[in-house]
Amino acid sequence: MSVHRSPFERLRAKFDESEARCGECGYVVEDGGWRVTAAGSRVRYQFVCPTCNAVETRVMRLE
């Protein structure tokens, strides 16, 4: 059985599969943890380090 996922879900899965290393403290997150929000033509992927609360944000703009 095939499961259809949107391009945004596939990109989030790609972020979750990649090694999530905090740029501030170096902590490596094992289980992904990217949050996705959308507003208008922007899709924001955000990762918050559970150790030091540093935030990494990636924004995709749709045209």
PDBQT receptor file of N, H, CA, C and O in Angstrom, charges set to zero:
ATOM      1  N   MET A   1       0.837  -1.174   0.000  1.00  0.00    +0.000 N 
ATOM      2  CA  MET A   1       0.000   0.000   0.000  1.00  0.00    +0.000 C 
ATOM      3  C   MET A   1       0.885   1.242   0.000  1.00  0.00    +0.000 C 
ATOM      4  O   MET A   1       1.819   1.341   0.797  1.00  0.00    +0.000 OA
ATOM      5  N   SER A   2       0.607   2.154  -0.857  1.00  0.00    +0.000 N 
ATOM      6  H   SER A   2      -0.151   2.074  -1.504  1.00  0.00    +0.000 HD
ATOM      7  CA  SER A   2       1.370   3.390  -0.995  1.00  0.00    +0.000 C 
ATOM      8  C   SER A   2       0.791   4.484  -0.093  1.00  0.00    +0.000 C 
ATOM      9  O   SER A   2      -0.425   4.653  -0.001  1.00  0.00    +0.000 OA
ATOM     10  N   VAL A   3       1.666   5.206   0.556  1.00  0.00    +0.000 N 
ATOM     11  H   VAL A   3       2.654   5.069   0.482  1.00  0.00    +0.000 HD
ATOM     12  CA  VAL A   3       1.233   6.304   1.414  1.00  0.00    +0.000 C 
ATOM     13  C   VAL A   3       1.694   7.607   0.774  1.00  0.00    +0.000 C 
ATOM     14  O   VAL A   3       2.885   7.804   0.534  1.00  0.00    +0.000 OA
ATOM     15  N   HIS A   4       0.742   8.495   0.500  1.00  0.00    +0.000 N 
ATOM     16  H   HIS A   4      -0.226   8.336   0.695  1.00  0.00    +0.000 HD
ATOM     17  CA  HIS A   4       1.068   9.779  -0.115  1.00  0.00    +0.000 C 
ATOM     18  C   HIS A   4       1.464  10.771   0.971  1.00  0.00    +0.000 C 
ATOM     19  O   HIS A   4       0.734  10.963   1.944  1.00  0.00    +0.000 OA
ATOM     20  N   ARG A   5       2.627  11.401   0.799  1.00  0.00    +0.000 N 
ATOM     21  H   ARG A   5       3.220  11.245   0.009  1.00  0.00    +0.000 HD
ATOM     22  CA  ARG A   5       3.052  12.458   1.720  1.00  0.00    +0.000 C 
ATOM     23  C   ARG A   5       3.305  13.713   0.907  1.00  0.00    +0.000 C 
ATOM     24  O   ARG A   5       3.794  13.649  -0.221  1.00  0.00    +0.000 OA
ATOM     25  N   SER A   6       2.972  14.844   1.484  1.00  0.00    +0.000 N 
ATOM     26  H   SER A   6       2.576  14.896   2.401  1.00  0.00    +0.000 HD
ATOM     27  CA  SER A   6       3.177  16.110   0.791  1.00  0.00    +0.000 C 
ATOM     28  C   SER A   6       4.675  16.401   0.695  1.00  0.00    +0.000 C 
ATOM     29  O   SER A   6       5.472  15.815   1.427  1.00  0.00    +0.000 OA
ATOM     30  N   PRO A   7       5.056  17.307  -0.208  1.00  0.00    +0.000 N 
ATOM     31  CA  PRO A   7       6.466  17.695  -0.299  1.00  0.00    +0.000 C 
ATOM     32  C   PRO A   7       6.989  18.240   1.029  1.00  0.00    +0.000 C 
ATOM     33  O   PRO A   7       8.157  18.036   1.360  1.00  0.00    +0.000 OA
ATOM     34  N   PHE A   8       6.151  18.923   1.785  1.00  0.00    +0.000 N 
ATOM     35  H   PHE A   8       5.202  19.089   1.516  1.00  0.00    +0.000 HD
ATOM     36  CA  PHE A   8       6.573  19.480   3.076  1.00  0.00    +0.000 C 
ATOM     37  C   PHE A   8       6.836  18.378   4.091  1.00  0.00    +0.000 C 
ATOM     38  O   PHE A   8       7.783  18.469   4.874  1.00  0.00    +0.000 OA
ATOM     39  N   GLU A   9       6.012  17.344   4.086  1.00  0.00    +0.000 N 
ATOM     40  H   GLU A   9       5.244  17.270   3.451  1.00  0.00    +0.000 HD
ATOM     41  CA  GLU A   9       6.225  16.214   4.984  1.00  0.00    +0.000 C 
ATOM     42  C   GLU A   9       7.503  15.466   4.621  1.00  0.00    +0.000 C 
ATOM     43  O   GLU A   9       8.240  15.020   5.499  1.00  0.00    +0.000 OA
ATOM     44  N   ARG A  10       7.761  15.331   3.316  1.00  0.00    +0.000 N 
ATOM     45  H   ARG A  10       7.162  15.693   2.602  1.00  0.00    +0.000 HD
ATOM     46  CA  ARG A  10       8.990  14.661   2.883  1.00  0.00    +0.000 C 
ATOM     47  C   ARG A  10      10.227  15.461   3.283  1.00  0.00    +0.000 C 
ATOM     48  O   ARG A  10      11.229  14.880   3.700  1.00  0.00    +0.000 OA
ATOM     49  N   LEU A  11      10.169  16.788   3.160  1.00  0.00    +0.000 N 
ATOM     50  H   LEU A  11       9.355  17.260   2.822  1.00  0.00    +0.000 HD
ATOM     51  CA  LEU A  11      11.306  17.619   3.545  1.00  0.00    +0.000 C 
ATOM     52  C   LEU A  11      11.523  17.559   5.056  1.00  0.00    +0.000 C 
ATOM     53  O   LEU A  11      12.664  17.483   5.512  1.00  0.00    +0.000 OA
ATOM     54  N   ARG A  12      10.451  17.590   5.830  1.00  0.00    +0.000 N 
ATOM     55  H   ARG A  12       9.524  17.651   5.459  1.00  0.00    +0.000 HD
ATOM     56  CA  ARG A  12      10.578  17.472   7.281  1.00  0.00    +0.000 C 
ATOM     57  C   ARG A  12      11.219  16.130   7.642  1.00  0.00    +0.000 C 
ATOM     58  O   ARG A  12      12.080  16.073   8.520  1.00  0.00    +0.000 OA
ATOM     59  N   ALA A  13      10.810  15.058   6.976  1.00  0.00    +0.000 N 
ATOM     60  H   ALA A  13      10.111  15.104   6.263  1.00  0.00    +0.000 HD
ATOM     61  CA  ALA A  13      11.397  13.743   7.233  1.00  0.00    +0.000 C 
ATOM     62  C   ALA A  13      12.886  13.756   6.916  1.00  0.00    +0.000 C 
ATOM     63  O   ALA A  13      13.682  13.140   7.625  1.00  0.00    +0.000 OA
ATOM     64  N   LYS A  14      13.262  14.461   5.848  1.00  0.00    +0.000 N 
ATOM     65  H   LYS A  14      12.616  14.961   5.272  1.00  0.00    +0.000 HD
ATOM     66  CA  LYS A  14      14.683  14.575   5.484  1.00  0.00    +0.000 C 
ATOM     67  C   LYS A  14      15.466  15.291   6.589  1.00  0.00    +0.000 C 
ATOM     68  O   LYS A  14      16.562  14.863   6.951  1.00  0.00    +0.000 OA
ATOM     69  N   PHE A  15      14.904  16.380   7.123  1.00  0.00    +0.000 N 
ATOM     70  H   PHE A  15      14.013  16.727   6.829  1.00  0.00    +0.000 HD
ATOM     71  CA  PHE A  15      15.551  17.080   8.233  1.00  0.00    +0.000 C 
ATOM     72  C   PHE A  15      15.661  16.157   9.446  1.00  0.00    +0.000 C 
ATOM     73  O   PHE A  15      16.706  16.109  10.096  1.00  0.00    +0.000 OA
ATOM     74  N   ASP A  16      14.586  15.424   9.753  1.00  0.00    +0.000 N 
ATOM     75  H   ASP A  16      13.738  15.463   9.224  1.00  0.00    +0.000 HD
ATOM     76  CA  ASP A  16      14.584  14.533  10.912  1.00  0.00    +0.000 C 
ATOM     77  C   ASP A  16      15.596  13.400  10.764  1.00  0.00    +0.000 C 
ATOM     78  O   ASP A  16      16.179  12.958  11.754  1.00  0.00    +0.000 OA
ATOM     79  N   GLU A  17      15.811  12.921   9.518  1.00  0.00    +0.000 N 
ATOM     80  H   GLU A  17      15.337  13.281   8.714  1.00  0.00    +0.000 HD
ATOM     81  CA  GLU A  17      16.750  11.831   9.283  1.00  0.00    +0.000 C 
ATOM     82  C   GLU A  17      18.201  12.289   9.351  1.00  0.00    +0.000 C 
ATOM     83  O   GLU A  17      19.094  11.493   9.642  1.00  0.00    +0.000 OA
ATOM     84  N   SER A  18      18.435  13.563   9.083  1.00  0.00    +0.000 N 
ATOM     85  H   SER A  18      17.709  14.209   8.847  1.00  0.00    +0.000 HD
ATOM     86  CA  SER A  18      19.805  14.062   9.112  1.00  0.00    +0.000 C 
ATOM     87  C   SER A  18      20.274  14.171  10.563  1.00  0.00    +0.000 C 
ATOM     88  O   SER A  18      19.467  14.266  11.487  1.00  0.00    +0.000 OA
ATOM     89  N   GLU A  19      21.576  14.156  10.738  1.00  0.00    +0.000 N 
ATOM     90  H   GLU A  19      22.231  14.079   9.987  1.00  0.00    +0.000 HD
ATOM     91  CA  GLU A  19      22.110  14.287  12.085  1.00  0.00    +0.000 C 
ATOM     92  C   GLU A  19      21.812  15.689  12.594  1.00  0.00    +0.000 C 
ATOM     93  O   GLU A  19      22.217  16.679  11.986  1.00  0.00    +0.000 OA
ATOM     94  N   ALA A  20      21.111  15.764  13.698  1.00  0.00    +0.000 N 
ATOM     95  H   ALA A  20      20.782  14.959  14.192  1.00  0.00    +0.000 HD
ATOM     96  CA  ALA A  20      20.756  17.059  14.281  1.00  0.00    +0.000 C 
ATOM     97  C   ALA A  20      21.752  17.375  15.384  1.00  0.00    +0.000 C 
ATOM     98  O   ALA A  20      21.611  16.916  16.518  1.00  0.00    +0.000 OA
ATOM     99  N   ARG A  21      22.750  18.154  15.042  1.00  0.00    +0.000 N 
ATOM    100  H   ARG A  21      22.866  18.527  14.121  1.00  0.00    +0.000 HD
ATOM    101  CA  ARG A  21      23.769  18.563  16.014  1.00  0.00    +0.000 C 
ATOM    102  C   ARG A  21      23.582  20.046  16.274  1.00  0.00    +0.000 C 
ATOM    103  O   ARG A  21      23.566  20.849  15.341  1.00  0.00    +0.000 OA
ATOM    104  N   CYS A  22      23.443  20.403  17.523  1.00  0.00    +0.000 N 
ATOM    105  H   CYS A  22      23.456  19.751  18.281  1.00  0.00    +0.000 HD
ATOM    106  CA  CYS A  22      23.280  21.795  17.900  1.00  0.00    +0.000 C 
ATOM    107  C   CYS A  22      24.565  22.564  17.592  1.00  0.00    +0.000 C 
ATOM    108  O   CYS A  22      25.655  22.150  17.986  1.00  0.00    +0.000 OA
ATOM    109  N   GLY A  23      24.425  23.674  16.893  1.00  0.00    +0.000 N 
ATOM    110  H   GLY A  23      23.539  24.010  16.574  1.00  0.00    +0.000 HD
ATOM    111  CA  GLY A  23      25.572  24.507  16.559  1.00  0.00    +0.000 C 
ATOM    112  C   GLY A  23      26.119  25.267  17.751  1.00  0.00    +0.000 C 
ATOM    113  O   GLY A  23      27.263  25.722  17.723  1.00  0.00    +0.000 OA
ATOM    114  N   GLU A  24      25.327  25.411  18.789  1.00  0.00    +0.000 N 
ATOM    115  H   GLU A  24      24.398  25.042  18.812  1.00  0.00    +0.000 HD
ATOM    116  CA  GLU A  24      25.756  26.155  19.979  1.00  0.00    +0.000 C 
ATOM    117  C   GLU A  24      26.512  25.276  20.978  1.00  0.00    +0.000 C 
ATOM    118  O   GLU A  24      27.619  25.619  21.391  1.00  0.00    +0.000 OA
ATOM    119  N   CYS A  25      25.912  24.135  21.368  1.00  0.00    +0.000 N 
ATOM    120  H   CYS A  25      25.013  23.856  21.032  1.00  0.00    +0.000 HD
ATOM    121  CA  CYS A  25      26.510  23.318  22.429  1.00  0.00    +0.000 C 
ATOM    122  C   CYS A  25      27.048  21.980  21.935  1.00  0.00    +0.000 C 
ATOM    123  O   CYS A  25      27.755  21.296  22.676  1.00  0.00    +0.000 OA
ATOM    124  N   GLY A  26      26.724  21.584  20.680  1.00  0.00    +0.000 N 
ATOM    125  H   GLY A  26      26.150  22.140  20.079  1.00  0.00    +0.000 HD
ATOM    126  CA  GLY A  26      27.220  20.334  20.122  1.00  0.00    +0.000 C 
ATOM    127  C   GLY A  26      26.388  19.107  20.452  1.00  0.00    +0.000 C 
ATOM    128  O   GLY A  26      26.741  18.001  20.042  1.00  0.00    +0.000 OA
ATOM    129  N   TYR A  27      25.304  19.272  21.176  1.00  0.00    +0.000 N 
ATOM    130  H   TYR A  27      25.017  20.171  21.509  1.00  0.00    +0.000 HD
ATOM    131  CA  TYR A  27      24.439  18.146  21.540  1.00  0.00    +0.000 C 
ATOM    132  C   TYR A  27      23.867  17.511  20.280  1.00  0.00    +0.000 C 
ATOM    133  O   TYR A  27      23.441  18.221  19.369  1.00  0.00    +0.000 OA
ATOM    134  N   VAL A  28      23.852  16.180  20.218  1.00  0.00    +0.000 N 
ATOM    135  H   VAL A  28      24.198  15.603  20.958  1.00  0.00    +0.000 HD
ATOM    136  CA  VAL A  28      23.299  15.459  19.069  1.00  0.00    +0.000 C 
ATOM    137  C   VAL A  28      21.948  14.890  19.476  1.00  0.00    +0.000 C 
ATOM    138  O   VAL A  28      21.840  14.136  20.443  1.00  0.00    +0.000 OA
ATOM    139  N   VAL A  29      20.930  15.262  18.725  1.00  0.00    +0.000 N 
ATOM    140  H   VAL A  29      21.018  15.875  17.940  1.00  0.00    +0.000 HD
ATOM    141  CA  VAL A  29      19.576  14.799  18.993  1.00  0.00    +0.000 C 
ATOM    142  C   VAL A  29      19.338  13.520  18.204  1.00  0.00    +0.000 C 
ATOM    143  O   VAL A  29      19.576  13.483  16.997  1.00  0.00    +0.000 OA
ATOM    144  N   GLU A  30      18.875  12.480  18.870  1.00  0.00    +0.000 N 
ATOM    145  H   GLU A  30      18.683  12.511  19.851  1.00  0.00    +0.000 HD
ATOM    146  CA  GLU A  30      18.670  11.177  18.244  1.00  0.00    +0.000 C 
ATOM    147  C   GLU A  30      17.363  11.070  17.469  1.00  0.00    +0.000 C 
ATOM    148  O   GLU A  30      17.295  10.321  16.494  1.00  0.00    +0.000 OA
ATOM    149  N   ASP A  31      16.330  11.791  17.872  1.00  0.00    +0.000 N 
ATOM    150  H   ASP A  31      16.386  12.399  18.664  1.00  0.00    +0.000 HD
ATOM    151  CA  ASP A  31      15.003  11.557  17.305  1.00  0.00    +0.000 C 
ATOM    152  C   ASP A  31      14.469  12.707  16.460  1.00  0.00    +0.000 C 
ATOM    153  O   ASP A  31      13.257  12.918  16.409  1.00  0.00    +0.000 OA
ATOM    154  N   GLY A  32      15.338  13.444  15.806  1.00  0.00    +0.000 N 
ATOM    155  H   GLY A  32      16.322  13.272  15.848  1.00  0.00    +0.000 HD
ATOM    156  CA  GLY A  32      14.873  14.548  14.952  1.00  0.00    +0.000 C 
ATOM    157  C   GLY A  32      14.323  15.671  15.791  1.00  0.00    +0.000 C 
ATOM    158  O   GLY A  32      14.995  16.152  16.703  1.00  0.00    +0.000 OA
ATOM    159  N   GLY A  33      13.116  16.096  15.502  1.00  0.00    +0.000 N 
ATOM    160  H   GLY A  33      12.570  15.706  14.761  1.00  0.00    +0.000 HD
ATOM    161  CA  GLY A  33      12.495  17.115  16.318  1.00  0.00    +0.000 C 
ATOM    162  C   GLY A  33      12.239  18.431  15.624  1.00  0.00    +0.000 C 
ATOM    163  O   GLY A  33      12.106  19.457  16.291  1.00  0.00    +0.000 OA
ATOM    164  N   TRP A  34      12.167  18.436  14.314  1.00  0.00    +0.000 N 
ATOM    165  H   TRP A  34      12.276  17.602  13.772  1.00  0.00    +0.000 HD
ATOM    166  CA  TRP A  34      11.871  19.660  13.594  1.00  0.00    +0.000 C 
ATOM    167  C   TRP A  34      10.378  19.954  13.669  1.00  0.00    +0.000 C 
ATOM    168  O   TRP A  34       9.557  19.063  13.452  1.00  0.00    +0.000 OA
ATOM    169  N   ARG A  35      10.022  21.200  13.975  1.00  0.00    +0.000 N 
ATOM    170  H   ARG A  35      10.689  21.924  14.152  1.00  0.00    +0.000 HD
ATOM    171  CA  ARG A  35       8.627  21.642  13.961  1.00  0.00    +0.000 C 
ATOM    172  C   ARG A  35       8.391  22.384  12.661  1.00  0.00    +0.000 C 
ATOM    173  O   ARG A  35       9.276  23.080  12.163  1.00  0.00    +0.000 OA
ATOM    174  N   VAL A  36       7.199  22.236  12.114  1.00  0.00    +0.000 N 
ATOM    175  H   VAL A  36       6.480  21.672  12.518  1.00  0.00    +0.000 HD
ATOM    176  CA  VAL A  36       6.872  22.866  10.835  1.00  0.00    +0.000 C 
ATOM    177  C   VAL A  36       5.655  23.755  11.012  1.00  0.00    +0.000 C 
ATOM    178  O   VAL A  36       4.634  23.334  11.554  1.00  0.00    +0.000 OA
ATOM    179  N   THR A  37       5.778  25.007  10.541  1.00  0.00    +0.000 N 
ATOM    180  H   THR A  37       6.608  25.349  10.101  1.00  0.00    +0.000 HD
ATOM    181  CA  THR A  37       4.638  25.919  10.531  1.00  0.00    +0.000 C 
ATOM    182  C   THR A  37       4.579  26.581   9.162  1.00  0.00    +0.000 C 
ATOM    183  O   THR A  37       5.603  26.753   8.500  1.00  0.00    +0.000 OA
ATOM    184  N   ALA A  38       3.387  26.946   8.748  1.00  0.00    +0.000 N 
ATOM    185  H   ALA A  38       2.555  26.806   9.286  1.00  0.00    +0.000 HD
ATOM    186  CA  ALA A  38       3.209  27.591   7.453  1.00  0.00    +0.000 C 
ATOM    187  C   ALA A  38       2.329  28.819   7.619  1.00  0.00    +0.000 C 
ATOM    188  O   ALA A  38       1.350  28.811   8.365  1.00  0.00    +0.000 OA
ATOM    189  N   ALA A  39       2.702  29.876   6.906  1.00  0.00    +0.000 N 
ATOM    190  H   ALA A  39       3.497  29.883   6.300  1.00  0.00    +0.000 HD
ATOM    191  CA  ALA A  39       1.913  31.110   6.903  1.00  0.00    +0.000 C 
ATOM    192  C   ALA A  39       2.082  31.758   5.534  1.00  0.00    +0.000 C 
ATOM    193  O   ALA A  39       3.185  32.134   5.141  1.00  0.00    +0.000 OA
ATOM    194  N   GLY A  40       0.978  31.879   4.824  1.00  0.00    +0.000 N 
ATOM    195  H   GLY A  40       0.082  31.573   5.144  1.00  0.00    +0.000 HD
ATOM    196  CA  GLY A  40       1.052  32.479   3.500  1.00  0.00    +0.000 C 
ATOM    197  C   GLY A  40       1.943  31.668   2.588  1.00  0.00    +0.000 C 
ATOM    198  O   GLY A  40       1.719  30.473   2.398  1.00  0.00    +0.000 OA
ATOM    199  N   SER A  41       2.957  32.310   2.020  1.00  0.00    +0.000 N 
ATOM    200  H   SER A  41       3.139  33.282   2.175  1.00  0.00    +0.000 HD
ATOM    201  CA  SER A  41       3.846  31.630   1.089  1.00  0.00    +0.000 C 
ATOM    202  C   SER A  41       5.140  31.150   1.742  1.00  0.00    +0.000 C 
ATOM    203  O   SER A  41       6.089  30.794   1.043  1.00  0.00    +0.000 OA
ATOM    204  N   ARG A  42       5.185  31.136   3.073  1.00  0.00    +0.000 N 
ATOM    205  H   ARG A  42       4.414  31.425   3.640  1.00  0.00    +0.000 HD
ATOM    206  CA  ARG A  42       6.390  30.692   3.783  1.00  0.00    +0.000 C 
ATOM    207  C   ARG A  42       6.117  29.442   4.601  1.00  0.00    +0.000 C 
ATOM    208  O   ARG A  42       5.081  29.318   5.255  1.00  0.00    +0.000 OA
ATOM    209  N   VAL A  43       7.070  28.520   4.551  1.00  0.00    +0.000 N 
ATOM    210  H   VAL A  43       7.912  28.621   4.020  1.00  0.00    +0.000 HD
ATOM    211  CA  VAL A  43       7.033  27.328   5.383  1.00  0.00    +0.000 C 
ATOM    212  C   VAL A  43       8.287  27.378   6.237  1.00  0.00    +0.000 C 
ATOM    213  O   VAL A  43       9.399  27.464   5.718  1.00  0.00    +0.000 OA
ATOM    214  N   ARG A  44       8.103  27.324   7.544  1.00  0.00    +0.000 N 
ATOM    215  H   ARG A  44       7.199  27.254   7.966  1.00  0.00    +0.000 HD
ATOM    216  CA  ARG A  44       9.224  27.452   8.478  1.00  0.00    +0.000 C 
ATOM    217  C   ARG A  44       9.465  26.125   9.178  1.00  0.00    +0.000 C 
ATOM    218  O   ARG A  44       8.555  25.554   9.780  1.00  0.00    +0.000 OA
ATOM    219  N   TYR A  45      10.698  25.638   9.095  1.00  0.00    +0.000 N 
ATOM    220  H   TYR A  45      11.437  26.102   8.607  1.00  0.00    +0.000 HD
ATOM    221  CA  TYR A  45      11.145  24.453   9.811  1.00  0.00    +0.000 C 
ATOM    222  C   TYR A  45      12.033  24.949  10.941  1.00  0.00    +0.000 C 
ATOM    223  O   TYR A  45      12.977  25.704  10.709  1.00  0.00    +0.000 OA
ATOM    224  N   GLN A  46      11.732  24.525  12.167  1.00  0.00    +0.000 N 
ATOM    225  H   GLN A  46      10.965  23.911  12.356  1.00  0.00    +0.000 HD
ATOM    226  CA  GLN A  46      12.470  25.048  13.313  1.00  0.00    +0.000 C 
ATOM    227  C   GLN A  46      12.875  23.912  14.245  1.00  0.00    +0.000 C 
ATOM    228  O   GLN A  46      12.081  23.027  14.560  1.00  0.00    +0.000 OA
ATOM    229  N   PHE A  47      14.130  23.963  14.675  1.00  0.00    +0.000 N 
ATOM    230  H   PHE A  47      14.775  24.683  14.419  1.00  0.00    +0.000 HD
ATOM    231  CA  PHE A  47      14.666  22.978  15.609  1.00  0.00    +0.000 C 
ATOM    232  C   PHE A  47      15.112  23.716  16.867  1.00  0.00    +0.000 C 
ATOM    233  O   PHE A  47      15.856  24.693  16.783  1.00  0.00    +0.000 OA
ATOM    234  N   VAL A  48      14.660  23.251  18.033  1.00  0.00    +0.000 N 
ATOM    235  H   VAL A  48      14.055  22.457  18.101  1.00  0.00    +0.000 HD
ATOM    236  CA  VAL A  48      15.063  23.831  19.311  1.00  0.00    +0.000 C 
ATOM    237  C   VAL A  48      15.867  22.776  20.065  1.00  0.00    +0.000 C 
ATOM    238  O   VAL A  48      15.370  21.677  20.312  1.00  0.00    +0.000 OA
ATOM    239  N   CYS A  49      17.104  23.103  20.430  1.00  0.00    +0.000 N 
ATOM    240  H   CYS A  49      17.508  23.996  20.230  1.00  0.00    +0.000 HD
ATOM    241  CA  CYS A  49      17.966  22.173  21.159  1.00  0.00    +0.000 C 
ATOM    242  C   CYS A  49      17.378  21.923  22.544  1.00  0.00    +0.000 C 
ATOM    243  O   CYS A  49      17.087  22.874  23.269  1.00  0.00    +0.000 OA
ATOM    244  N   PRO A  50      17.200  20.664  22.921  1.00  0.00    +0.000 N 
ATOM    245  CA  PRO A  50      16.636  20.368  24.237  1.00  0.00    +0.000 C 
ATOM    246  C   PRO A  50      17.607  20.634  25.387  1.00  0.00    +0.000 C 
ATOM    247  O   PRO A  50      17.195  20.664  26.547  1.00  0.00    +0.000 OA
ATOM    248  N   THR A  51      18.883  20.827  25.081  1.00  0.00    +0.000 N 
ATOM    249  H   THR A  51      19.218  20.803  24.139  1.00  0.00    +0.000 HD
ATOM    250  CA  THR A  51      19.872  21.060  26.124  1.00  0.00    +0.000 C 
ATOM    251  C   THR A  51      20.078  22.540  26.423  1.00  0.00    +0.000 C 
ATOM    252  O   THR A  51      20.028  22.955  27.581  1.00  0.00    +0.000 OA
ATOM    253  N   CYS A  52      20.309  23.343  25.375  1.00  0.00    +0.000 N 
ATOM    254  H   CYS A  52      20.350  23.006  24.434  1.00  0.00    +0.000 HD
ATOM    255  CA  CYS A  52      20.629  24.757  25.598  1.00  0.00    +0.000 C 
ATOM    256  C   CYS A  52      19.570  25.713  25.048  1.00  0.00    +0.000 C 
ATOM    257  O   CYS A  52      19.702  26.929  25.188  1.00  0.00    +0.000 OA
ATOM    258  N   ASN A  53      18.522  25.174  24.424  1.00  0.00    +0.000 N 
ATOM    259  H   ASN A  53      18.414  24.187  24.309  1.00  0.00    +0.000 HD
ATOM    260  CA  ASN A  53      17.421  25.965  23.849  1.00  0.00    +0.000 C 
ATOM    261  C   ASN A  53      17.819  26.846  22.670  1.00  0.00    +0.000 C 
ATOM    262  O   ASN A  53      17.095  27.781  22.328  1.00  0.00    +0.000 OA
ATOM    263  N   ALA A  54      18.954  26.562  22.049  1.00  0.00    +0.000 N 
ATOM    264  H   ALA A  54      19.542  25.802  22.327  1.00  0.00    +0.000 HD
ATOM    265  CA  ALA A  54      19.320  27.289  20.826  1.00  0.00    +0.000 C 
ATOM    266  C   ALA A  54      18.315  26.927  19.741  1.00  0.00    +0.000 C 
ATOM    267  O   ALA A  54      17.795  25.812  19.716  1.00  0.00    +0.000 OA
ATOM    268  N   VAL A  55      18.045  27.870  18.849  1.00  0.00    +0.000 N 
ATOM    269  H   VAL A  55      18.468  28.776  18.870  1.00  0.00    +0.000 HD
ATOM    270  CA  VAL A  55      17.037  27.665  17.808  1.00  0.00    +0.000 C 
ATOM    271  C   VAL A  55      17.686  27.746  16.429  1.00  0.00    +0.000 C 
ATOM    272  O   VAL A  55      18.423  28.686  16.132  1.00  0.00    +0.000 OA
ATOM    273  N   GLU A  56      17.402  26.748  15.592  1.00  0.00    +0.000 N 
ATOM    274  H   GLU A  56      16.803  25.984  15.834  1.00  0.00    +0.000 HD
ATOM    275  CA  GLU A  56      17.836  26.776  14.191  1.00  0.00    +0.000 C 
ATOM    276  C   GLU A  56      16.573  26.834  13.347  1.00  0.00    +0.000 C 
ATOM    277  O   GLU A  56      15.655  26.036  13.536  1.00  0.00    +0.000 OA
ATOM    278  N   THR A  57      16.528  27.769  12.427  1.00  0.00    +0.000 N 
ATOM    279  H   THR A  57      17.274  28.418  12.274  1.00  0.00    +0.000 HD
ATOM    280  CA  THR A  57      15.340  27.962  11.601  1.00  0.00    +0.000 C 
ATOM    281  C   THR A  57      15.719  27.930  10.132  1.00  0.00    +0.000 C 
ATOM    282  O   THR A  57      16.714  28.526   9.720  1.00  0.00    +0.000 OA
ATOM    283  N   ARG A  58      14.916  27.229   9.351  1.00  0.00    +0.000 N 
ATOM    284  H   ARG A  58      14.108  26.744   9.686  1.00  0.00    +0.000 HD
ATOM    285  CA  ARG A  58      15.059  27.211   7.900  1.00  0.00    +0.000 C 
ATOM    286  C   ARG A  58      13.706  27.605   7.318  1.00  0.00    +0.000 C 
ATOM    287  O   ARG A  58      12.672  27.070   7.718  1.00  0.00    +0.000 OA
ATOM    288  N   VAL A  59      13.717  28.534   6.383  1.00  0.00    +0.000 N 
ATOM    289  H   VAL A  59      14.557  28.969   6.059  1.00  0.00    +0.000 HD
ATOM    290  CA  VAL A  59      12.472  29.030   5.802  1.00  0.00    +0.000 C 
ATOM    291  C   VAL A  59      12.461  28.749   4.310  1.00  0.00    +0.000 C 
ATOM    292  O   VAL A  59      13.421  29.043   3.597  1.00  0.00    +0.000 OA
ATOM    293  N   MET A  60      11.370  28.181   3.857  1.00  0.00    +0.000 N 
ATOM    294  H   MET A  60      10.591  27.942   4.436  1.00  0.00    +0.000 HD
ATOM    295  CA  MET A  60      11.164  27.930   2.435  1.00  0.00    +0.000 C 
ATOM    296  C   MET A  60      10.083  28.899   1.969  1.00  0.00    +0.000 C 
ATOM    297  O   MET A  60       9.044  29.037   2.614  1.00  0.00    +0.000 OA
ATOM    298  N   ARG A  61      10.331  29.565   0.850  1.00  0.00    +0.000 N 
ATOM    299  H   ARG A  61      11.175  29.453   0.326  1.00  0.00    +0.000 HD
ATOM    300  CA  ARG A  61       9.348  30.485   0.286  1.00  0.00    +0.000 C 
ATOM    301  C   ARG A  61       8.775  29.899  -0.989  1.00  0.00    +0.000 C 
ATOM    302  O   ARG A  61       9.509  29.447  -1.868  1.00  0.00    +0.000 OA
ATOM    303  N   LEU A  62       7.473  29.913  -1.075  1.00  0.00    +0.000 N 
ATOM    304  H   LEU A  62       6.877  30.280  -0.361  1.00  0.00    +0.000 HD
ATOM    305  CA  LEU A  62       6.802  29.390  -2.254  1.00  0.00    +0.000 C 
ATOM    306  C   LEU A  62       6.501  30.549  -3.199  1.00  0.00    +0.000 C 
ATOM    307  O   LEU A  62       6.049  31.610  -2.768  1.00  0.00    +0.000 OA
ATOM    308  N   GLU A  63       6.750  30.345  -4.458  1.00  0.00    +0.000 N 
ATOM    309  H   GLU A  63       7.118  29.483  -4.808  1.00  0.00    +0.000 HD
ATOM    310  CA  GLU A  63       6.483  31.394  -5.437  1.00  0.00    +0.000 C 
ATOM    311  C   GLU A  63       5.535  30.917  -6.479  1.00  0.00    +0.000 C 
ATOM    312  O   GLU A  63       5.191  31.668  -7.392  1.00  0.00    +0.000 OA
TER     313      GLU A  63
